[in-house]
Amino acid sequence: MSALSALLLALSAAPALAAGTAPNGVSLELNTLEPRGQNCAVNMVFGTGDDAYQSFKLDLVFFGTDGAIRKRLAVDAAPLRARKTSVKAFEISGLACDAIGSVLVNDVLDCRTEAGAVADCIDRVETKSRLPVALMR
């Protein structure tokens, strides 16, 4: 196989796997925070490996710039297809975007693939942020 053929084969790999998602993992990226009056619209990018998720409910904790907890939300990101990058959007009422200092993925409350419930799903989660606001687990 020529070097060019190998390069083209590598570039055609699934986007989520090319981005470094583990074979059964889920990557979460905090992509944008958009002000909507006193609310904040959140856009997150999800990347999956080989597993599709029929249920993927996150327990998210939003900390202020002072480190104090400001909001806690359960967000259902399902369905998530296998080897796919998806954008999920939700709004946080009563919290301005510029008041958010960091976001914690506290747990995965419900996690199911076609094979059934997944124990310790939080261990499959990888986080990153494109913003000065950290996304951690």
N, C-alpha and C positions, 0 to 999 in steps of 0.2 A: 504494500500500500504506500503510495507516495505521501510526502509530507502535506501536500495540498489536500489530498483525499482525507487524510486523518484530521486535518484542521476543519474541513467542511463537515465531517461526521461529528466532531466535538461541538461545533456551533449549532448543529441541528438537535442537540439534546433538549429535553423538556426544560422550559424556563425556570421552574421552581428548583429542579435539581441543579441546573447550571448556576443558580444563585447560591448553591450550597446547602439546600434543604436536605436533611438526612432522609434515607429511603422511606421511613415511616413517620417523619417529622412534619411539623407545621411551622413555617416562618411567619412572624408577625412584624410588620413595619408600621410605625407611626409616621404617616406620610404628610398630612396637612391638618392644621387646625384653622377653621374659618369662622370669624366672628359673625354672629347673627343676633344683633342687639345684645341682650344680657345672656344669650345662650352661646354655645360653641358647637359647631359642626365638626365632627372628627372623621377623617378618612384614613382607614387602615388597609394595608395591602397584605394579603395572605398568600402564601405559597405552600403547596402540598407536595409530598413525595408520592409514594405508590398507593397510599390509602386514601379513599374518599370518605368523607365524614357526613353522616346523616344528621348528627347532632354535635355541636361544638359551642357550648355556652361558657363564656368567660366571666369571671368575677374580676372587674376592673376597679382599682382604687386611684382616684385623682388627688394628688397632693398639690397644695399651693406653693408659691415661690418661697414661702417661709417654712415649708416642710410639713405643715399641718394638713390633715386629711380634710378635703373639701367636699368630695362626692364619692359614692360607691355605687356602681351600676353592674347589673347582670346584662350581658350583651350576647345574643345568640347569632353567631356568624354562619351557621349552617344554612344551606348545604355547601360543602366544599368538595369540589370534584378532584379526583386524583391527578397529579402531575399538571396542576393548573394554577395560574396566578389570578387572584380575584381581588376586587376592591369592595370593601364593605363600609358603609357610611351610617353614622348615627349622630344624634344631637344630644348634648348635655344641657338640660334646662337649668337656668339660674346660676351658671358658672361661665364667666367671661374667659375667652381663650388666653388672654394675657395674664390671667391669675393662675394658670396651670404651670407648675414647676416640674412635675414628673408624673408618670403613670406606672402603676404596678399591676402586672398580671398576677393577681393574688392566688388564683386557682382556676382550674377548668371544672366547672360545676357539673357538666354533662358532656360526655364524649362517647360517641358511638360510630363505628364503621359498619360495613355490611356484615362483618364477623360478629358484631355485638358490642357490648360495653367495653371500653378500654380503661383499665386501671392505671392510675398514676399518669394520666394524660398530660399533666403539666410538664412531665419530664420530656415530652416530645416537642415542647415549644421553644423556639429560638426567637429572640427579640432584637430589634434595632430601631433606630429613629433617624429620620432625615432632618429633624428639628433640634433646636437647643433643648427642647423638652425631652428628657430621657424616658425610654420605655424599658422597664425591667421586669424580671420575674424572680 
